[in-house]
């Protein structure tokens, strides 16, 4: 099963709402970090990839039609080549807004990781942010460079830059599907994230 939609946006850019929306539109199941929380197999496979081993993308996404959020968002340059027919979605908010959310949610979780083989530590803390996720200026610059790289790499006809709060219309137009008769999902707020079992994010 080939991925039909690839998300390139960092965590805390509305990725869980997008996961839910893609499911409503028929592009689910959608792979998200939450999938790793609930699956030992997913956790171990992604740890192997984060350690630098060659990925078996079809095995990693077996059963999924789309992907958003980390860990997959860290590998979007490879994924857009492996799945050339997939549409690409960059979930976006401005850098300051992203930092305000990230610093209250994901950042404390990964900084407290005791398991240095965890995806939170290996992939997000060390690889994405070069060991400096708590450095505000550095983190925002990494975030903004990812946004810029997506825009200059993905052909415009394949890419949707989706700003949080934009509703169904731009997403459905990009995917060529009808707008559903249901409100656009709003999930995983800062408060909701903080109420999660934070040990899971250190998996």
N, C-alpha and C positions, 0 to 999 in steps of 0.2 A: 504494500500500500504506500503510494507516494504522498508526501505532504502536499497539500493544496494551498496552504497559507503559512507564511513564515513571519514571525514577529521579531523585530530587531531592536525594540525599545528596552531600556533598563527596567529592572524592578522599580516599583513606585511610580509608574507612568500609566496607571489604569490597566495593568495587564490582566488582573483577575476579572475585572469587568469585561474586558475584551475576550477573555477565555469563555465567559458565560455567553456573551453575544455571539461568538462564532458557533457555539453549540446550538443556540436557538436558530441560527441561519443554516444549519446542516453541515457545519464543518467540524463537528465534534466527533469523538473526544478530542479535546485540545490539550496538548502537553504544556504543563506549567510546573513551577517548582513544587507546588502542592502534590503533584504526582509522585515526587521522590519521597516526600514525607510518609506516604502510605505504602511504599513498595520497597522491600529489601532488594529485590532484583534491580529495580531502577537505580536505587542508591549505589549499588556496587558497580553497575555498568558505567554510570556517569563518573564515579570516582576514578575508574580506570582511564576514562577519557581525560579528565582533569589532570591526571598524573602524567599526561603526555603521550599516551598510547594511541595508536591509529583507531579512529572510531568505526564502528559498524553502524552507520546511520539507520539503515533499515531495521536493525534489531532494536536500536534505541527508541525508534518511533513506531515500532510494531503496534498496530491497533489505533494509531492516532492519525487524524486528518490535518491537523494544524499544530502550531507551537507558538508560545509566547513566553516572555519572562526568562530569567536565568533558570537553568544553565544554558538552554539552547540559544538565548540571545547573545551569548558570548561567542558563538560559533556561526553567526549568520553569514560571514563572508564565504565559508565553505558550503553552507546549506543552500545558498541561492544558486550555486553552481551544481550541486548534487541534484537539486530539484528545480530544474530550469523553468518548468511550467507553473511553479507556485507563485501566487501573488504575494507581495511583500507589504507589511504594515509596520510603520514606525509609530508606536504610541509615544506621544510627546506632551511635555509641559515645559515651561521655561526653567532654566537651570536653578534659579533661586528657589522656586516652588518645589522642584524635585529634591533639592538638598534638604529643605525644611521637613519633607516627609521621610526621606531616606535616613536622616540623622536621628529621627525619633523611633525608627522601626528596625530596618535591616541592620544598620550600623551597630547598635548595641549588641545585637544577637551575634554577629560575626566576630566582634572584638572580644566577646567573652568565650569564644570557642576554645575548649580544651583539646578537642580532637583535631590535630593538625592535618588529618586526612579528609576532614569534612569538606563538602562543597562550599559551604559558607566561607571557610578559611582559604582552602586551596585555590578555588576558582575566583570568588568575588574579592576577598581581602587581598590575596597575593597577586593574582594574575590580572584581574580587571583594574584594580587600583594600585598595583605595584607596592603593596604593603602599606599604603597610606590612605585608607578610606576615611579616616577621621580628620584629614587635612582638608578643610572646607574648599579652599581655592583649587587644590589639586583635584579633588573629587569632582567639583563642578566642571573643571576643564576636561577631565576624562569623559564626563557625561556629554558635554557639548561637542567634543571631538567625535564621539560615536555618532551623534546626530549628523554632524557634517559629513562624516565618512559614508554613512548610509545614503545621504542625498547625492553625493558625488559619484557613488558606485552603482546604485540601482537605477536602471533606466526609468524615466518619469512615468512611462505607460504601465510599468509594473509596480510602482510604489504609491502607497497612500501614507501621507503624514497625517496621523490622526490625533488631533488635540483633544485632551480630556474634556468631556462635556459636549462634544459635537453631535451626539445622538446618532440615529440610524442612517440618515441620508447619505453622508459621504462614504460610510462603510458599505452600504448596500449598492451604491453606484459603482464603487470600485470592484466589488465582487460580481456585479451583474445579477443581483437577486432583488426580489420584492421586499419592501419595508414591512416587517411583521407588525401585527396589531397587538403590541405589548410594549411597555416602557423599556427603554434601554437600561441594561443592568447597572447597578451601582454597588460595587462590592469592595470589601477589604479596605475600609477606611483606616486611618492611622489608629483610631481607637480599637477597631476590630482586630487589627494586626497585633496590637499590644496585649490583647486578651488571648491570643493564641499561646499554645505551649511553645515557648521560645526555644526550648531544647531541640525541637524539630528542625529549626533553621540551621542548627549546627551539625546536621546530618551529613 
